[in-house]
């Protein structure tokens, strides 16, 4: 099982390709996520094209790691699903699965937010060619880490409240 206390945001990557096998494993883990009414609203766009990665890296003030990664997984959700009001929640759960799976196999990555910012969603949809009926949700820049980071201890007992 992936170590929840190891996962960190990696924004610098080695110039080394990620295998199709590793990408497949990460996507399988992503699709194992639970979703409201099992609607599984997700779609995945695996981007390895350097020009498209560069454009994704310029799509927001925070998306630069995508332009320097060997691969990015752009996630989108279908607007036509059983409970569309829960699609972005479902997508968030899926993104965490994706991230943990990447970490588990020695890859690093960072989730670059797209949704719910409408202008970013439209920009990413245009860059990647996401069809009508789907909405861009996030970019996961992915590769072999070229930096060492440790996870912060975020446990805060004062945020736990017992209702008896």
OpenMM code with the backbone's topology and positions (N, CA, C; nanometers):
from openmm import Vec3, app, unit

residues = "UNK UNK UNK UNK UNK UNK UNK UNK UNK UNK UNK UNK UNK UNK UNK UNK UNK UNK UNK UNK UNK UNK UNK UNK UNK UNK UNK UNK UNK UNK UNK UNK UNK UNK UNK UNK UNK UNK UNK UNK UNK UNK UNK UNK UNK UNK UNK UNK UNK UNK UNK UNK UNK UNK UNK UNK UNK UNK UNK UNK UNK UNK UNK UNK UNK UNK UNK UNK UNK UNK UNK UNK UNK UNK UNK UNK UNK UNK UNK UNK UNK UNK UNK UNK UNK UNK UNK UNK UNK UNK UNK UNK UNK UNK UNK UNK UNK UNK UNK UNK UNK UNK UNK UNK UNK UNK UNK UNK UNK UNK UNK UNK UNK UNK UNK UNK UNK UNK UNK UNK UNK UNK UNK UNK UNK UNK UNK UNK UNK UNK UNK UNK UNK UNK UNK UNK UNK UNK UNK UNK UNK UNK UNK UNK UNK UNK UNK UNK UNK UNK UNK UNK UNK UNK UNK UNK UNK UNK UNK UNK UNK UNK UNK UNK".split()
positions = [
    Vec3(0.0834, -0.1190, 0.0000),
    Vec3(0.0000, 0.0000, 0.0000),
    Vec3(0.0877, 0.1251, 0.0000),
    Vec3(0.0416, 0.2250, -0.0684),
    Vec3(0.1148, 0.3516, -0.0734),
    Vec3(0.1252, 0.4111, 0.0667),
    Vec3(0.2352, 0.4752, 0.0931),
    Vec3(0.2589, 0.5351, 0.2239),
    Vec3(0.2020, 0.6769, 0.2268),
    Vec3(0.0927, 0.6945, 0.2973),
    Vec3(0.0273, 0.8254, 0.3056),
    Vec3(0.1175, 0.9319, 0.3652),
    Vec3(0.2158, 0.8902, 0.4421),
    Vec3(0.3024, 0.9857, 0.5101),
    Vec3(0.4321, 1.0120, 0.4341),
    Vec3(0.4376, 0.9674, 0.3106),
    Vec3(0.5559, 0.9892, 0.2273),
    Vec3(0.5254, 1.0843, 0.1113),
    Vec3(0.4038, 1.0842, 0.0616),
    Vec3(0.3655, 1.1597, -0.0560),
    Vec3(0.3894, 1.3090, -0.0369),
    Vec3(0.4609, 1.3688, -0.1313),
    Vec3(0.4865, 1.5129, -0.1302),
    Vec3(0.4695, 1.5663, -0.2722),
    Vec3(0.4630, 1.6971, -0.2845),
    Vec3(0.4581, 1.7593, -0.4171),
    Vec3(0.5996, 1.7665, -0.4732),
    Vec3(0.6177, 1.7053, -0.5894),
    Vec3(0.7457, 1.7102, -0.6595),
    Vec3(0.7261, 1.7956, -0.7841),
    Vec3(0.8092, 1.9001, -0.7954),
    Vec3(0.7960, 1.9946, -0.9063),
    Vec3(0.9163, 1.9950, -1.0004),
    Vec3(1.0186, 1.9147, -0.9683),
    Vec3(1.1387, 1.9055, -1.0521),
    Vec3(1.1594, 1.7593, -1.0888),
    Vec3(1.1808, 1.7359, -1.2179),
    Vec3(1.1878, 1.5992, -1.2685),
    Vec3(1.3155, 1.5742, -1.3467),
    Vec3(1.3617, 1.4501, -1.3410),
    Vec3(1.4744, 1.4080, -1.4237),
    Vec3(1.4275, 1.3985, -1.5686),
    Vec3(1.5192, 1.4135, -1.6608),
    Vec3(1.4885, 1.4023, -1.8031),
    Vec3(1.4899, 1.2536, -1.8413),
    Vec3(1.3880, 1.1841, -1.7941),
    Vec3(1.3780, 1.0392, -1.8127),
    Vec3(1.2317, 1.0037, -1.8372),
    Vec3(1.2084, 0.9267, -1.9419),
    Vec3(1.0712, 0.8890, -1.9777),
    Vec3(1.0099, 0.7989, -1.8708),
    Vec3(0.8790, 0.8088, -1.8574),
    Vec3(0.8027, 0.7210, -1.7690),
    Vec3(0.7434, 0.6105, -1.8563),
    Vec3(0.7586, 0.4864, -1.8145),
    Vec3(0.7136, 0.3734, -1.8967),
    Vec3(0.5613, 0.3678, -1.9073),
    Vec3(0.5145, 0.3107, -2.0179),
    Vec3(0.3702, 0.2904, -2.0364),
    Vec3(0.3148, 0.1995, -1.9280),
    Vec3(0.3955, 0.1046, -1.8824),
    Vec3(0.3532, 0.0142, -1.7750),
    Vec3(0.3262, 0.0924, -1.6462),
    Vec3(0.4169, 0.1846, -1.6119),
    Vec3(0.3978, 0.2653, -1.4908),
    Vec3(0.2776, 0.3581, -1.5048),
    Vec3(0.2618, 0.4180, -1.6199),
    Vec3(0.1451, 0.5039, -1.6424),
    Vec3(0.0169, 0.4215, -1.6297),
    Vec3(0.0187, 0.3018, -1.6861),
    Vec3(-0.0979, 0.2135, -1.6767),
    Vec3(-0.1327, 0.1788, -1.5335),
    Vec3(-0.0303, 0.1503, -1.4525),
    Vec3(-0.0530, 0.1183, -1.3113),
    Vec3(-0.1162, 0.2367, -1.2384),
    Vec3(-0.0637, 0.3552, -1.2634),
    Vec3(-0.1147, 0.4761, -1.1985),
    Vec3(-0.2607, 0.5003, -1.2370),
    Vec3(-0.2919, 0.4814, -1.3646),
    Vec3(-0.4298, 0.5023, -1.4102),
    Vec3(-0.5237, 0.3955, -1.3553),
    Vec3(-0.4744, 0.2734, -1.3417),
    Vec3(-0.5563, 0.1678, -1.2806),
    Vec3(-0.5890, 0.2029, -1.1361),
    Vec3(-0.4895, 0.2533, -1.0624),
    Vec3(-0.5127, 0.2949, -0.9242),
    Vec3(-0.6110, 0.4111, -0.9185),
    Vec3(-0.5980, 0.5049, -1.0106),
    Vec3(-0.6890, 0.6193, -1.0149),
    Vec3(-0.8329, 0.5725, -1.0330),
    Vec3(-0.8522, 0.4784, -1.1254),
    Vec3(-0.9875, 0.4313, -1.1559),
    Vec3(-1.0441, 0.3397, -1.0485),
    Vec3(-0.9628, 0.3011, -0.9509),
    Vec3(-1.0119, 0.2212, -0.8380),
    Vec3(-1.0795, 0.3081, -0.7325),
    Vec3(-1.0776, 0.4396, -0.7518),
    Vec3(-1.1356, 0.5319, -0.6543),
    Vec3(-1.2876, 0.5151, -0.6456),
    Vec3(-1.3417, 0.5376, -0.5272),
    Vec3(-1.4876, 0.5377, -0.5149),
    Vec3(-1.5447, 0.6650, -0.5766),
    Vec3(-1.6710, 0.6577, -0.6143),
    Vec3(-1.7388, 0.7764, -0.6674),
    Vec3(-1.8864, 0.7690, -0.6313),
    Vec3(-1.9502, 0.8849, -0.6278),
    Vec3(-2.0926, 0.8912, -0.5927),
    Vec3(-2.1728, 0.8057, -0.6902),
    Vec3(-2.2518, 0.7171, -0.6352),
    Vec3(-2.3375, 0.6282, -0.7138),
    Vec3(-2.2562, 0.5495, -0.8174),
    Vec3(-2.1276, 0.5306, -0.7891),
    Vec3(-2.0350, 0.4604, -0.8782),
    Vec3(-2.0374, 0.5187, -1.0199),
    Vec3(-2.0509, 0.6508, -1.0281),
    Vec3(-2.0648, 0.7143, -1.1601),
    Vec3(-1.9332, 0.7230, -1.2374),
    Vec3(-1.8199, 0.7136, -1.1706),
    Vec3(-1.6894, 0.7146, -1.2362),
    Vec3(-1.6846, 0.8186, -1.3494),
    Vec3(-1.6887, 0.9472, -1.3163),
    Vec3(-1.7017, 1.0509, -1.4191),
    Vec3(-1.5725, 1.0829, -1.4934),
    Vec3(-1.4634, 1.0159, -1.4617),
    Vec3(-1.3312, 1.0558, -1.5088),
    Vec3(-1.2962, 1.0130, -1.6503),
    Vec3(-1.2131, 1.0974, -1.7118),
    Vec3(-1.1467, 1.0713, -1.8395),
    Vec3(-1.0024, 1.1168, -1.8206),
    Vec3(-0.9092, 1.0527, -1.8909),
    Vec3(-0.7670, 1.0809, -1.8729),
    Vec3(-0.7006, 1.1096, -2.0064),
    Vec3(-0.6194, 1.2128, -2.0105),
    Vec3(-0.5435, 1.2499, -2.1291),
    Vec3(-0.3959, 1.2466, -2.0903),
    Vec3(-0.3235, 1.1471, -2.1416),
    Vec3(-0.1819, 1.1304, -2.1102),
    Vec3(-0.1030, 1.2116, -2.2128),
    Vec3(-0.0340, 1.3138, -2.1645),
    Vec3(0.0359, 1.4074, -2.2524),
    Vec3(0.1864, 1.3853, -2.2422),
    Vec3(0.2471, 1.3499, -2.3557),
    Vec3(0.3920, 1.3349, -2.3635),
    Vec3(0.4520, 1.4284, -2.4685),
    Vec3(0.3670, 1.4922, -2.5467),
    Vec3(0.4108, 1.5849, -2.6511),
    Vec3(0.4722, 1.7088, -2.5872),
    Vec3(0.5994, 1.7361, -2.6187),
    Vec3(0.6721, 1.8471, -2.5556),
    Vec3(0.6036, 1.9818, -2.5771),
    Vec3(0.5497, 2.0075, -2.6938),
    Vec3(0.4853, 2.1362, -2.7205),
    Vec3(0.3575, 2.1509, -2.6371),
    Vec3(0.2809, 2.0443, -2.6268),
    Vec3(0.1580, 2.0486, -2.5466),
    Vec3(0.1935, 2.0638, -2.3983),
    Vec3(0.2976, 1.9927, -2.3527),
    Vec3(0.3422, 2.0084, -2.2138),
    Vec3(0.3835, 2.1527, -2.1868),
    Vec3(0.4552, 2.2128, -2.2812),
    Vec3(0.4975, 2.3527, -2.2666),
    Vec3(0.3755, 2.4446, -2.2529),
    Vec3(0.2745, 2.4233, -2.3363),
    Vec3(0.1530, 2.5052, -2.3291),
    Vec3(0.0803, 2.4856, -2.1964),
    Vec3(0.0747, 2.3615, -2.1497),
    Vec3(0.0129, 2.3358, -2.0185),
    Vec3(0.0906, 2.4073, -1.9092),
    Vec3(0.2220, 2.4089, -1.9207),
    Vec3(0.3066, 2.4763, -1.8227),
    Vec3(0.2872, 2.6263, -1.8186),
    Vec3(0.2315, 2.6814, -1.9251),
    Vec3(0.2052, 2.8255, -1.9331),
    Vec3(0.0577, 2.8593, -1.9123),
    Vec3(-0.0238, 2.7594, -1.8799),
    Vec3(-0.1684, 2.7807, -1.8730),
    Vec3(-0.2170, 2.8504, -1.7463),
    Vec3(-0.1328, 2.8593, -1.6443),
    Vec3(-0.1694, 2.9322, -1.5235),
    Vec3(-0.0407, 2.9743, -1.4525),
    Vec3(-0.0506, 3.0653, -1.3567),
    Vec3(0.0693, 3.1075, -1.2837),
    Vec3(0.1349, 2.9954, -1.2028),
    Vec3(0.0649, 2.8837, -1.1830),
    Vec3(0.1137, 2.7765, -1.0975),
    Vec3(0.1435, 2.6473, -1.1723),
    Vec3(0.1294, 2.6467, -1.3047),
    Vec3(0.1385, 2.5213, -1.3799),
    Vec3(0.2743, 2.4941, -1.4423),
    Vec3(0.3762, 2.5722, -1.4100),
    Vec3(0.5094, 2.5560, -1.4707),
    Vec3(0.5642, 2.4130, -1.4633),
    Vec3(0.5437, 2.3367, -1.3546),
    Vec3(0.5992, 2.2006, -1.3515),
    Vec3(0.5524, 2.1129, -1.4677),
    Vec3(0.4338, 2.1371, -1.5203),
    Vec3(0.3850, 2.0572, -1.6336),
    Vec3(0.4727, 2.0777, -1.7564),
    Vec3(0.5257, 2.1971, -1.7731),
    Vec3(0.6090, 2.2259, -1.8885),
    Vec3(0.7455, 2.1612, -1.8825),
    Vec3(0.7846, 2.1161, -1.7649),
    Vec3(0.9168, 2.0565, -1.7465),
    Vec3(0.9104, 1.9072, -1.7161),
    Vec3(0.7913, 1.8529, -1.7063),
    Vec3(0.7739, 1.7109, -1.6744),
    Vec3(0.7818, 1.6270, -1.8024),
    Vec3(0.8264, 1.5023, -1.7903),
    Vec3(0.8256, 1.4156, -1.9082),
    Vec3(0.6852, 1.3728, -1.9506),
    Vec3(0.5922, 1.3774, -1.8572),
    Vec3(0.4538, 1.3404, -1.8880),
    Vec3(0.3605, 1.4153, -1.7930),
    Vec3(0.2416, 1.4447, -1.8416),
    Vec3(0.1366, 1.5011, -1.7564),
    Vec3(0.0088, 1.4238, -1.7851),
    Vec3(-0.0661, 1.4005, -1.6816),
    Vec3(-0.1974, 1.3385, -1.6969),
    Vec3(-0.3002, 1.4474, -1.6707),
    Vec3(-0.3720, 1.4822, -1.7753),
    Vec3(-0.4788, 1.5818, -1.7627),
    Vec3(-0.6062, 1.5036, -1.7373),
    Vec3(-0.6745, 1.5401, -1.6302),
    Vec3(-0.7981, 1.4710, -1.5958),
    Vec3(-0.9173, 1.5601, -1.6293),
    Vec3(-1.0237, 1.4941, -1.6709),
    Vec3(-1.1471, 1.5648, -1.7057),
    Vec3(-1.2640, 1.4807, -1.6551),
    Vec3(-1.3766, 1.5466, -1.6401),
    Vec3(-1.4959, 1.4727, -1.5988),
    Vec3(-1.6075, 1.4953, -1.6995),
    Vec3(-1.6899, 1.3915, -1.7132),
    Vec3(-1.8051, 1.3997, -1.8035),
    Vec3(-1.9164, 1.4789, -1.7351),
    Vec3(-1.9725, 1.5726, -1.8078),
    Vec3(-2.0836, 1.6515, -1.7522),
    Vec3(-2.2099, 1.5669, -1.7395),
    Vec3(-2.2253, 1.4708, -1.8277),
    Vec3(-2.3415, 1.3813, -1.8232),
    Vec3(-2.3064, 1.2621, -1.7346),
    Vec3(-2.3472, 1.2689, -1.6101),
    Vec3(-2.3278, 1.1574, -1.5178),
    Vec3(-2.4455, 1.1597, -1.4211),
    Vec3(-2.4560, 1.0564, -1.3410),
    Vec3(-2.5737, 1.0436, -1.2536),
    Vec3(-2.5883, 1.1577, -1.1543),
    Vec3(-2.4790, 1.1992, -1.0939),
    Vec3(-2.4810, 1.3046, -0.9926),
    Vec3(-2.3733, 1.4077, -1.0260),
    Vec3(-2.3971, 1.4935, -1.1253),
    Vec3(-2.2936, 1.5877, -1.1685),
    Vec3(-2.2460, 1.6818, -1.0575),
    Vec3(-2.3303, 1.7078, -0.9601),
    Vec3(-2.2908, 1.7978, -0.8514),
    Vec3(-2.1810, 1.7367, -0.7629),
    Vec3(-2.1584, 1.6051, -0.7748),
    Vec3(-2.0537, 1.5380, -0.6984),
    Vec3(-1.9317, 1.5023, -0.7826),
    Vec3(-1.9340, 1.5348, -0.9109),
    Vec3(-1.8254, 1.4933, -1.0009),
    Vec3(-1.6891, 1.5466, -0.9562),
    Vec3(-1.6820, 1.6731, -0.9142),
    Vec3(-1.5520, 1.7276, -0.8737),
    Vec3(-1.5023, 1.6645, -0.7435),
    Vec3(-1.5928, 1.6239, -0.6570),
    Vec3(-1.5525, 1.5522, -0.5359),
    Vec3(-1.4963, 1.4160, -0.5756),
    Vec3(-1.5664, 1.3464, -0.6645),
    Vec3(-1.5188, 1.2175, -0.7143),
    Vec3(-1.3802, 1.2319, -0.7767),
    Vec3(-1.3615, 1.3387, -0.8524),
    Vec3(-1.2335, 1.3622, -0.9197),
    Vec3(-1.1214, 1.3841, -0.8184),
    Vec3(-1.1514, 1.4518, -0.7086),
    Vec3(-1.0506, 1.4761, -0.6057),
    Vec3(-1.0054, 1.3452, -0.5414),
    Vec3(-1.0995, 1.2565, -0.5160),
    Vec3(-1.0643, 1.1262, -0.4587),
    Vec3(-0.9766, 1.0497, -0.5579),
    Vec3(-1.0152, 1.0520, -0.6834),
    Vec3(-0.9390, 0.9829, -0.7873),
    Vec3(-0.7975, 1.0391, -0.7976),
    Vec3(-0.7825, 1.1727, -0.7905),
    Vec3(-0.6503, 1.2346, -0.8018),
    Vec3(-0.5590, 1.1897, -0.6875),
    Vec3(-0.6137, 1.1755, -0.5689),
    Vec3(-0.5324, 1.1295, -0.4562),
    Vec3(-0.4855, 0.9859, -0.4806),
    Vec3(-0.5737, 0.8998, -0.5311),
    Vec3(-0.5326, 0.7628, -0.5648),
    Vec3(-0.4191, 0.7650, -0.6664),
    Vec3(-0.4340, 0.8463, -0.7694),
    Vec3(-0.3333, 0.8581, -0.8749),
    Vec3(-0.1989, 0.8986, -0.8148),
    Vec3(-0.2026, 0.9992, -0.7288),
    Vec3(-0.0817, 1.0542, -0.6667),
    Vec3(-0.0132, 0.9510, -0.5777),
    Vec3(-0.0910, 0.8800, -0.4967),
    Vec3(-0.0347, 0.7796, -0.4073),
    Vec3(0.0274, 0.6644, -0.4859),
    Vec3(-0.0356, 0.6256, -0.5953),
    Vec3(0.0189, 0.5178, -0.6779),
    Vec3(0.1513, 0.5605, -0.7408),
    Vec3(0.1594, 0.6842, -0.7870),
    Vec3(0.2848, 0.7349, -0.8441),
    Vec3(0.3958, 0.7301, -0.7397),
    Vec3(0.3668, 0.7766, -0.6205),
    Vec3(0.4645, 0.7765, -0.5124),
    Vec3(0.5075, 0.6336, -0.4781),
    Vec3(0.4127, 0.5436, -0.4765),
    Vec3(0.4403, 0.4041, -0.4396),
    Vec3(0.5445, 0.3398, -0.5308),
    Vec3(0.5455, 0.3769, -0.6584),
    Vec3(0.6380, 0.3128, -0.7527),
    Vec3(0.7607, 0.3993, -0.7819),
    Vec3(0.7850, 0.4985, -0.6958),
    Vec3(0.9079, 0.5757, -0.7065),
    Vec3(0.9026, 0.6957, -0.7982),
    Vec3(0.7841, 0.7297, -0.8432),
    Vec3(0.7679, 0.8491, -0.9255),
    Vec3(0.7260, 0.9656, -0.8373),
    Vec3(0.7411, 1.0840, -0.8872),
    Vec3(0.6981, 1.2027, -0.8152),
    Vec3(0.6025, 1.2812, -0.9020),
    Vec3(0.5255, 1.3648, -0.8390),
    Vec3(0.4314, 1.4446, -0.9157),
    Vec3(0.3720, 1.5556, -0.8326),
    Vec3(0.2970, 1.6378, -0.9012),
    Vec3(0.2270, 1.7469, -0.8348),
    Vec3(0.0932, 1.7678, -0.9051),
    Vec3(-0.0093, 1.7865, -0.8253),
    Vec3(-0.1440, 1.8139, -0.8755),
    Vec3(-0.1533, 1.9636, -0.8973),
    Vec3(-0.1751, 2.0026, -1.0209),
    Vec3(-0.1893, 2.1430, -1.0582),
    Vec3(-0.3370, 2.1708, -1.0808),
    Vec3(-0.3933, 2.2572, -0.9981),
    Vec3(-0.5364, 2.2833, -1.0024),
    Vec3(-0.5817, 2.3524, -1.1299),
    Vec3(-0.6915, 2.3061, -1.1831),
    Vec3(-0.7560, 2.3672, -1.2992),
    Vec3(-0.8980, 2.4075, -1.2582),
    Vec3(-0.9845, 2.3077, -1.2292),
    Vec3(-1.1195, 2.3352, -1.1813),
    Vec3(-1.1099, 2.3851, -1.0371),
    Vec3(-1.1970, 2.4715, -0.9964),
    Vec3(-1.3172, 2.5205, -1.0633),
    Vec3(-1.2982, 2.6525, -1.1392),
    Vec3(-1.1764, 2.6947, -1.1657),
    Vec3(-1.1512, 2.8206, -1.2357),
    Vec3(-1.1896, 2.8076, -1.3833),
    Vec3(-1.2990, 2.8677, -1.4199),
    Vec3(-1.3557, 2.8531, -1.5539),
    Vec3(-1.2556, 2.8871, -1.6645),
    Vec3(-1.1804, 2.9972, -1.6481),
    Vec3(-1.0854, 3.0362, -1.7532),
    Vec3(-0.9749, 2.9318, -1.7690),
    Vec3(-0.9289, 2.8733, -1.6600),
    Vec3(-0.8265, 2.7683, -1.6671),
    Vec3(-0.8836, 2.6420, -1.7300),
    Vec3(-1.0061, 2.6091, -1.6947),
    Vec3(-1.0700, 2.4905, -1.7514),
    Vec3(-1.0777, 2.5033, -1.9028),
    Vec3(-1.1240, 2.6171, -1.9508),
    Vec3(-1.1353, 2.6384, -2.0955),
    Vec3(-0.9992, 2.6352, -2.1635),
    Vec3(-0.8986, 2.6964, -2.1031),
    Vec3(-0.7642, 2.6968, -2.1613),
    Vec3(-0.7099, 2.5551, -2.1756),
    Vec3(-0.7205, 2.4759, -2.0702),
    Vec3(-0.6687, 2.3390, -2.0730),
    Vec3(-0.7477, 2.2546, -2.1724),
    Vec3(-0.8779, 2.2730, -2.1763),
    Vec3(-0.9599, 2.1979, -2.2721),
    Vec3(-0.9153, 2.2268, -2.4155),
    Vec3(-0.8847, 2.3505, -2.4437),
    Vec3(-0.8394, 2.3891, -2.5781),
    Vec3(-0.7006, 2.3321, -2.6076),
    Vec3(-0.6089, 2.3444, -2.5132),
    Vec3(-0.4712, 2.2960, -2.5324),
    Vec3(-0.4691, 2.1466, -2.5609),
    Vec3(-0.5457, 2.0707, -2.4849),
    Vec3(-0.5420, 1.9249, -2.4937),
    Vec3(-0.6392, 1.8710, -2.5991),
    Vec3(-0.7413, 1.9483, -2.6320),
    Vec3(-0.8421, 1.9012, -2.7258),
    Vec3(-0.9497, 1.8177, -2.6588),
    Vec3(-0.9863, 1.8563, -2.5393),
    Vec3(-1.0910, 1.7844, -2.4655),
    Vec3(-1.2251, 1.8161, -2.5318),
    Vec3(-1.3013, 1.7133, -2.5661),
    Vec3(-1.4258, 1.7357, -2.6407),
    Vec3(-1.5386, 1.7953, -2.5563),
    Vec3(-1.6367, 1.8499, -2.6249),
    Vec3(-1.7578, 1.9009, -2.5596),
    Vec3(-1.8192, 1.7880, -2.4772),
    Vec3(-1.8760, 1.8255, -2.3632),
    Vec3(-1.9363, 1.7272, -2.2742),
    Vec3(-1.8421, 1.6812, -2.1651),
    Vec3(-1.7157, 1.7238, -2.1736),
    Vec3(-1.6184, 1.6957, -2.0690),
    Vec3(-1.5590, 1.8276, -2.0218),
    Vec3(-1.5220, 1.8325, -1.8945),
    Vec3(-1.4612, 1.9523, -1.8365),
    Vec3(-1.3258, 1.9187, -1.7771),
    Vec3(-1.2266, 2.0002, -1.8072),
    Vec3(-1.0937, 1.9822, -1.7493),
    Vec3(-1.1024, 1.9975, -1.5983),
    Vec3(-1.0338, 1.9089, -1.5282),
    Vec3(-1.0344, 1.9144, -1.3817),
    Vec3(-0.8968, 1.9468, -1.3245),
    Vec3(-0.7945, 1.8730, -1.3646),
    Vec3(-0.6626, 1.8930, -1.3073),
    Vec3(-0.5532, 1.8453, -1.3994),
    Vec3(-0.4327, 1.8874, -1.3678),
    Vec3(-0.3134, 1.8419, -1.4381),
    Vec3(-0.2253, 1.7752, -1.3328),
    Vec3(-0.1791, 1.6559, -1.3627),
    Vec3(-0.0835, 1.5894, -1.2742),
    Vec3(0.0482, 1.5776, -1.3482),
    Vec3(0.1439, 1.6655, -1.3146),
    Vec3(0.2770, 1.6601, -1.3732),
    Vec3(0.3510, 1.5449, -1.3072),
    Vec3(0.4179, 1.4627, -1.3870),
    Vec3(0.4669, 1.3346, -1.3390),
    Vec3(0.6049, 1.3026, -1.3955),
    Vec3(0.6896, 1.2428, -1.3138),
    Vec3(0.8203, 1.1968, -1.3606),
    Vec3(0.9028, 1.1441, -1.2460),
    Vec3(1.0294, 1.1138, -1.2770),
    Vec3(1.1220, 1.0708, -1.1734),
    Vec3(1.1707, 1.1936, -1.0986),
    Vec3(1.1605, 1.1959, -0.9670),
    Vec3(1.1957, 1.3153, -0.8890),
    Vec3(1.3413, 1.3575, -0.9085),
    Vec3(1.3597, 1.4874, -0.9234),
    Vec3(1.4930, 1.5456, -0.9279),
    Vec3(1.5091, 1.6412, -0.8097),
    Vec3(1.4420, 1.6077, -0.6999),
    Vec3(1.4540, 1.6829, -0.5752),
    Vec3(1.4149, 1.5900, -0.4613),
    Vec3(1.4692, 1.6161, -0.3449),
    Vec3(1.4382, 1.5386, -0.2240),
    Vec3(1.3549, 1.6255, -0.1317),
    Vec3(1.2404, 1.5727, -0.0910),
    Vec3(1.1551, 1.6462, 0.0014),
    Vec3(1.0973, 1.5476, 0.1006),
    Vec3(1.0686, 1.5953, 0.2204),
    Vec3(1.0011, 1.5121, 0.3198),
    Vec3(0.8667, 1.5757, 0.3527),
    Vec3(0.7739, 1.4914, 0.3843),
    Vec3(0.6404, 1.5414, 0.4165),
    Vec3(0.6395, 1.6091, 0.5529),
    Vec3(0.5683, 1.7180, 0.5620),
    Vec3(0.5516, 1.7886, 0.6893),
    Vec3(0.4579, 1.7094, 0.7799),
    Vec3(0.4787, 1.7204, 0.9097),
    Vec3(0.3847, 1.6619, 1.0050),
    Vec3(0.2681, 1.7595, 1.0171),
    Vec3(0.1532, 1.7207, 0.9676),
    Vec3(0.0367, 1.8101, 0.9649),
    Vec3(-0.0677, 1.7760, 1.0715),
    Vec3(-0.0360, 1.6797, 1.1566),
    Vec3(-0.1321, 1.6408, 1.2588),
    Vec3(-0.1504, 1.7547, 1.3581),
    Vec3(-0.2758, 1.7879, 1.3860),
    Vec3(-0.3080, 1.8963, 1.4785),
    Vec3(-0.4247, 1.8507, 1.5658),
    Vec3(-0.3935, 1.8083, 1.6866),
    Vec3(-0.4937, 1.7567, 1.7797),
    Vec3(-0.6060, 1.8575, 1.8035),
    Vec3(-0.5774, 1.9878, 1.7982),
    Vec3(-0.6782, 2.0898, 1.8270),
    Vec3(-0.7900, 2.0931, 1.7218),
    Vec3(-0.7716, 2.0265, 1.6089),
    Vec3(-0.8748, 2.0246, 1.5051),
    Vec3(-0.9680, 1.9048, 1.5155),
    Vec3(-0.9479, 1.8254, 1.6181),
    Vec3(-1.0327, 1.7071, 1.6372),
    Vec3(-1.1361, 1.7395, 1.7444),
    Vec3(-1.2612, 1.7190, 1.7108),
    Vec3(-1.3732, 1.7511, 1.8005),
    Vec3(-1.4618, 1.6289, 1.8152),
    Vec3(-1.4871, 1.5896, 1.9364),
    Vec3(-1.5694, 1.4738, 1.9630),
    Vec3(-1.7109, 1.5191, 1.9990),
    Vec3(-1.8077, 1.4626, 1.9340),
    Vec3(-1.9479, 1.4912, 1.9619),
    Vec3(-2.0056, 1.3628, 2.0223),
    Vec3(-2.0432, 1.3732, 2.1514),
    Vec3(-2.0938, 1.2532, 2.2216),
    Vec3(-2.2389, 1.2686, 2.2564),
] * unit.nanometer
topology = app.Topology()
chain = topology.addChain("A")
for resn in residues:
    res = topology.addResidue(resn, chain)
    for name in ("N", "CA", "C"):
        topology.addAtom(name, app.Element.getBySymbol(name[0]), res)
